């Protein structure tokens, strides 16, 4: 496996960890059989991390919550905290 692929895999895994530990609108994080539940949204989340600030990530998470059919979090402060954690995962 090339270094680039390894870095991408590590990044994906770290983003998944944040999504399950800190966001998890479907509350499936405790079920290891559902560890890929949000994978289809990873490209959107990664793009938001790479192109925007915390507010862009918050908007993306709210949109995903809407797509999932759950009530979006009213408290953007909580989502901003998650967005900041995700921004810390930027890779060169």
Long-range contacts (C-beta under 8 A, 24 or more apart in sequence): 7-91, 11-46, 11-89, 11-91, 12-42, 12-46, 14-89, 15-42, 15-45, 15-46, 15-49, 15-86, 15-89, 16-42, 18-82, 18-85, 18-86, 18-89, 19-45, 22-81, 22-82, 22-85, 23-61, 23-79, 23-82, 25-64, 25-65, 25-68, 25-70, 25-73, 26-68, 26-70, 38-64, 41-67, 45-86, 48-86, 49-86, 49-87, 49-89, 49-90, 50-90, 53-83, 53-87, 54-80, 54-83, 54-84, 54-87, 55-80, 55-83, 57-82, 57-83, 57-86, 57-87, 58-83
